[in-house]
Structure formats: structure tokens, C-alpha cells
């Protein structure tokens, strides 16, 4: 069960890391499109800054590495436990 939660967390953090990296690299085009598309529906659109996306991309990449390391350690421990029995 813990391993399943680790895999779910890994997939979510990896997806969020890719999302924020994409938003950082295509910041101008993305928010220009959103502004054109939804400006008539919403009066005050406040977008996260490019630096916010970069900070979040780094944060989720650290989460991804941490969760991957936890899963690797759990795998080694489970193999060691299985070999003992």
C-alpha cells in the first residue's frame, strides 16, 4: 500500500514538474493565448509569473527525485526481506 502511494506521488509530481517546466518555457505564448481566449469572460486575470513556474518546476523535480529514491530503497529492502525468507 505504501509503495502504491509512492508510485502515485511519483507520477503526480512528475506530471506537475513537466507542466511547470512547459509553462516556464512557453510563458509568453501560453498566457497570450489564454488572455485572448478568456479575456471577454473574466475581467481581472492574474497569471503566475515566469519565476513562479520555474520555482515550482524545481520544487516538483526535487519531490520527484525524493519519491523515486524512496521507491528504490523500498525495492531493495523488499528484495532483501524476500531473500531472507
N, C-alpha and C positions, 0 to 999 in steps of 0.2 A: 504494500500500500504506500509506503514511504517512497519507494522507487517510482511508482506511478505518479505521485505528486511531484517528484523531482523532474520527471520527464515532461509533465505538463508545464511546470515552471520554466524549464529549459526552452520549450517550444514558444511559450508566450514571450519570454524575454528576448529570444532570438528574433521573433517577428517584430517586436517593438523596436529593437535595435535597428533592424533593416528599415522600418518605417521612418524612424527619426533620421537615419542617415540619408534616405531618399529625400525627405523634406528639407534637410540641410543642403544637399547638393543641387536640388531643383527649386530652391526657395522662391525666386522671383517668378518663374513660370507658373508654379503651383498657386501661389497666392494671387497672381494676376488673373488666372482662370477663375478662382473662387470668387474674387471681387466682381468680375464681370457677370458671373453666373447668378450670384445671390445678392448683389448689391440692392436690387429693387425690393427684395423680400425682407432684408434686415438693415436697419438704419446704421447702427454702430457695430461694425465688425472689427474685433480686436484680435489680431493674429499673434501667435508666439514669435519671438524674434529668431533670427537665424542662429544666434548664440544659444538660445534656449534649446533648439533642436540638437545642436552639437553637444551640449551638456547632457541632454537626455540620451543621445546615442552612446556617449561614453559610459553613462551610468548603466544602461542596459547591456552594454558589452561586458562590463565588469560582472553584472548579475549572471550573464550567460556563461562566462568563464567559471565563476564560483559554482554554479549549479552543475556544470559539466565535470568539474573536479570532484564534487560530492558524489556524483553518479559513478565516476571512475573508481573512487575509493570504495564505495559500496559494492561495486562489482568485484574488486579484488578481495574484499572481506568475505563476500558470499562464496567466492570460489575457494577461499582458504577454509571457510567453515564447511563447505561441501566435501573438501578433500579430507578433512579430519574425521568425517563420519562415513 
